[in-house]
Amino acid sequence: MTDHSDDISSINELLALYTNRLDRNDHHGWAELFTSDGRFEVYGRAFEGTEGLVGMSEAAPSGLHLSGAPVITLEGDHASVEQSFLFVDQVTRESRIGFYEGQLARTPNGWRFAVRRSTFLTPHGASDRP
């Protein structure tokens, strides 16, 4: 059994790598942060498995992701995470705001995303689309 503070530290590192790899267009490195059957939900769609995640990441606009402090709930070898974000498009400089919700799993390679969902905050409230 691992120490609670070690788990929190490892999960915070995973969250930092998530935005770091996205912002540097490291599509394969970003997909490696998910379990082999991991799923990312965004724009009302789900992208699953390494191939689906890499394809979505390659097609997504480049930019800068800034994320807020996470709320992490540990439950043995599983955890849930909530985190706010601001995304600024590299080309248009348009911004999008919202939050991530996710389920994590402890794997032999450390903590990984099993499911990560992006919800956008719009003038009309929370939405699957900006």
C-alpha positions as CSV (number, residue, x, y, z in Angstrom):
1,M,0.0,0.0,0.0
2,T,1.3,3.4,-0.9
3,D,1.3,6.6,1.2
4,H,-1.6,9.0,0.6
5,S,0.8,12.0,0.1
6,D,2.8,9.9,-2.5
7,D,-0.4,9.3,-4.4
8,I,-1.4,13.0,-4.4
9,S,2.1,14.0,-5.6
10,S,2.0,11.4,-8.4
11,I,-1.5,12.5,-9.5
12,N,-0.4,16.1,-9.5
13,E,2.5,15.2,-11.7
14,L,0.1,13.4,-14.1
15,L,-2.0,16.5,-14.3
16,A,1.0,18.7,-15.0
17,L,2.2,16.3,-17.7
18,Y,-1.3,16.3,-19.3
19,T,-1.2,20.0,-20.2
20,N,2.6,20.1,-20.8
21,R,2.4,17.4,-23.4
22,L,-0.7,18.8,-25.1
23,D,0.9,22.3,-25.3
24,R,4.1,20.8,-26.9
25,N,2.1,18.7,-29.4
26,D,3.5,15.5,-27.9
27,H,0.5,13.5,-29.0
28,H,1.8,10.0,-28.3
29,G,3.2,11.1,-24.9
30,W,-0.2,12.6,-24.0
31,A,-2.0,9.4,-25.0
32,E,0.4,7.4,-22.8
33,L,-1.1,9.3,-19.8
34,F,-4.3,7.2,-20.2
35,T,-4.9,3.5,-19.6
36,S,-4.8,1.3,-22.7
37,D,-8.6,1.5,-22.9
38,G,-8.7,5.1,-21.7
39,R,-11.3,7.5,-22.9
40,F,-11.4,11.3,-23.4
41,E,-14.8,13.0,-23.8
42,V,-14.9,16.4,-25.5
43,Y,-17.3,18.2,-28.0
44,G,-19.9,15.6,-27.3
45,R,-17.7,12.8,-28.6
46,A,-15.6,10.1,-27.0
47,F,-12.1,9.1,-28.1
48,E,-10.9,5.8,-26.9
49,G,-7.7,3.8,-26.8
50,T,-4.3,5.0,-27.8
51,E,-5.2,5.3,-31.5
52,G,-8.3,7.3,-30.8
53,L,-6.6,9.6,-28.3
54,V,-3.6,10.2,-30.6
55,G,-5.9,11.0,-33.5
56,M,-8.0,13.4,-31.5
57,S,-4.9,15.1,-30.1
58,E,-3.3,15.5,-33.6
59,A,-6.6,17.1,-34.9
60,A,-7.1,19.5,-32.0
61,P,-6.0,23.1,-32.2
62,S,-2.7,23.9,-30.7
63,G,-2.5,26.4,-27.8
64,L,-1.9,26.9,-24.1
65,H,-3.8,25.0,-21.4
66,L,-3.7,26.6,-18.0
67,S,-5.3,24.6,-15.2
68,G,-6.4,25.3,-11.7
69,A,-5.6,23.4,-8.5
70,P,-7.2,20.0,-8.7
71,V,-9.6,18.5,-6.3
72,I,-8.5,14.8,-5.8
73,T,-10.5,12.1,-4.1
74,L,-8.6,8.9,-3.5
75,E,-10.3,5.5,-3.2
76,G,-7.6,2.8,-3.1
77,D,-6.3,2.1,-6.6
78,H,-8.8,4.6,-8.1
79,A,-9.2,8.4,-7.8
80,S,-11.5,11.1,-9.1
81,V,-10.2,14.5,-10.2
82,E,-11.9,17.8,-10.8
83,Q,-10.0,20.7,-12.3
84,S,-10.8,24.1,-14.0
85,F,-9.0,25.2,-17.1
86,L,-8.4,28.1,-19.5
87,F,-7.4,27.3,-23.1
88,V,-5.9,29.9,-25.4
89,D,-5.8,29.0,-29.1
90,Q,-2.2,29.5,-30.5
91,V,-3.4,30.9,-33.9
92,T,-6.6,32.9,-33.2
93,R,-5.8,33.7,-29.5
94,E,-9.5,32.9,-28.7
95,S,-10.0,31.5,-25.3
96,R,-12.2,28.8,-23.9
97,I,-12.9,28.1,-20.2
98,G,-14.3,25.1,-18.5
99,F,-13.5,22.2,-16.3
100,Y,-12.2,18.6,-16.4
101,E,-13.6,15.7,-14.6
102,G,-11.9,12.4,-14.5
103,Q,-11.4,8.9,-13.2
104,L,-7.9,7.7,-12.6
105,A,-6.5,4.2,-12.1
106,R,-3.3,3.0,-10.5
107,T,-1.4,1.0,-13.1
108,P,2.0,-0.7,-13.1
109,N,3.2,2.5,-14.9
110,G,1.7,4.8,-12.2
111,W,-1.5,6.7,-12.1
112,R,-3.3,7.0,-15.5
113,F,-6.5,8.5,-16.8
114,A,-9.3,5.9,-17.3
115,V,-11.8,8.7,-18.3
116,R,-11.2,12.4,-18.7
117,R,-14.1,14.7,-19.7
118,S,-13.9,18.3,-20.8
119,T,-16.9,20.6,-20.1
120,F,-17.0,24.2,-21.3
121,L,-18.5,27.1,-19.5
122,T,-20.5,29.2,-21.9
123,P,-22.8,32.3,-21.4
124,H,-25.7,29.8,-21.2
125,G,-24.0,27.5,-18.6
126,A,-22.0,24.2,-18.8
127,S,-21.9,22.6,-22.2
128,D,-20.2,19.9,-24.2
129,R,-19.2,22.5,-26.7
130,P,-17.7,26.0,-26.3
